[in-house]
Amino acid sequence: MHVDALKKELRDRRWRMTPQREQILKVFIETNSEHLGAEEVYRYLLNKRINVSKATVYRTVDLLVELGFLRRLQFDEGVYRYELVDKQNKHSHFICNSCGKIYELKNELSPEFVMKEYIDLLNGNGYIVEEFDIKFRGICPKCSEKQLKKHRKSK
């Protein structure tokens, strides 16, 4: 689905669908909800023995963001991470300060649900909200359980 849409978008702009562009998009499809950086995409392709230059990966990731297939995320770790855009299933993120894992929060924790009143207020005052991102930071359930067990043992 994403690959066909990318082919159409590139054709509409009179660009070619190169094998490298297709492979890079497929990395995000195959890894599903992992939030990969361009360097990780490059290493993933190398591990699969797909020959592509690092510069091509970075340029293609930027192109996929520009075309609306990827969303650029920054989790304050000095690197951009990317995820496939899914307009039907928007979500927030929770970043564990202990293990560093990034969790996707959906449904009642979706950005639209959490921020509905703020968006309505902004829209009512003439602002047009086009995009926003919610990130929560803290300790995930697995790490908090480990901390509790460690605390109980030390007593």
C-alpha positions in Angstrom: 0.0 0.0 0.0 2.6 2.5 1.1 5.0 1.5 -1.8 2.2 1.9 -4.4 1.3 5.3 -3.0 5.0 6.4 -3.1 5.3 5.2 -6.7 2.3 7.3 -7.6 3.5 10.3 -5.7 6.9 10.1 -7.3 5.4 9.6 -10.8 3.1 12.6 -10.3 6.2 14.7 -9.5 8.0 13.2 -12.5 10.6 11.5 -10.3 11.7 7.9 -10.5 11.0 5.1 -8.0 14.5 3.9 -7.5 15.2 0.5 -5.9 16.9 2.3 -3.0 13.8 4.5 -2.3 11.6 1.4 -2.3 14.0 -0.5 0.0 14.2 2.4 2.5 10.4 2.7 2.7 10.2 -1.1 3.1 12.5 -0.8 6.2 9.9 1.3 7.9 7.1 -1.1 6.9 9.0 -4.1 8.0 10.1 -2.6 11.4 6.5 -1.4 11.9 6.4 0.8 15.0 10.1 1.0 15.8 11.3 4.6 15.7 14.4 4.4 13.6 17.0 7.0 12.9 18.5 7.3 9.4 21.7 5.7 10.7 19.7 2.7 11.9 18.0 2.4 8.5 21.4 2.4 6.9 22.7 -0.4 9.2 19.4 -2.4 8.7 19.9 -2.3 4.9 23.6 -3.3 5.3 22.6 -6.2 7.5 20.2 -7.4 4.8 23.1 -7.1 2.2 21.4 -4.3 0.4 23.9 -1.9 -1.1 23.0 1.7 -0.5 25.1 4.7 0.4 24.5 6.5 3.7 23.9 9.8 1.8 21.1 8.1 -0.2 19.5 6.9 3.0 19.6 10.4 4.5 18.3 12.1 1.3 15.5 9.5 0.9 14.4 9.8 4.5 14.1 13.5 4.0 12.2 13.0 0.8 9.8 10.6 2.5 9.1 13.2 5.2 8.6 15.9 2.6 6.1 13.7 0.7 4.2 12.9 3.9 5.1 9.2 4.2 7.3 9.6 7.3 6.9 11.8 10.4 10.1 13.2 11.9 10.3 12.9 15.6 12.7 14.3 18.1 13.0 12.6 21.5 15.7 14.9 22.9 18.5 12.4 22.3 20.3 14.4 19.6 19.0 12.4 16.7 15.8 12.5 14.6 13.7 9.4 14.5 11.1 8.5 12.0 7.8 6.6 11.8 5.3 5.8 9.1 2.5 8.4 8.9 -0.8 6.8 9.7 -3.5 9.4 9.5 -6.1 7.1 10.9 -4.2 6.0 14.0 -2.5 9.0 15.5 -0.8 8.4 18.8 1.3 10.0 21.5 4.6 8.7 22.8 5.9 7.7 26.2 9.7 7.6 26.6 11.0 5.6 29.5 13.8 7.4 31.3 15.2 4.2 32.6 15.4 1.8 29.6 14.9 4.4 26.8 12.1 2.4 25.1 9.6 4.5 23.2 6.0 3.3 23.6 3.1 4.4 21.4 0.0 5.5 23.2 -3.2 5.1 21.2 -7.0 5.3 21.7 -7.9 7.3 24.8 -4.2 8.5 25.0 -4.2 9.7 21.4 -3.2 13.3 20.9 -6.7 14.3 19.6 -8.3 12.8 22.7 -5.8 14.3 25.2 -5.7 17.7 23.5 -9.3 18.1 22.3 -10.1 21.1 24.6 -6.9 22.9 23.7 -7.4 22.4 20.0 -11.0 23.6 20.2 -9.8 26.7 22.2 -7.1 27.5 19.6 -9.4 27.0 16.7 -12.0 29.2 18.4 -9.4 31.9 18.6 -8.5 31.8 15.0 -5.5 29.5 15.1 -5.3 26.6 12.7 -3.7 23.6 14.3 -2.0 21.5 11.6 0.1 19.2 13.6 1.2 18.6 17.2 3.1 16.0 19.1 2.7 14.8 22.7 5.6 13.1 24.5 5.3 11.8 28.0 8.5 10.9 29.9 8.8 8.7 33.0 9.3 5.1 34.0 7.6 2.4 32.0 5.7 -0.4 33.8 8.6 -3.0 33.3 11.2 -0.7 34.8 9.0 0.5 37.6 8.4 -3.1 38.6 12.1 -3.8 38.5 12.7 -0.8 40.8 10.0 -2.0 43.2 11.6 -5.5 43.3 15.1 -4.0 43.9 13.7 -1.7 46.6 11.9 -4.7 48.4 15.1 -6.8 48.3 17.2 -3.9 49.8 14.9 -3.7 52.9 
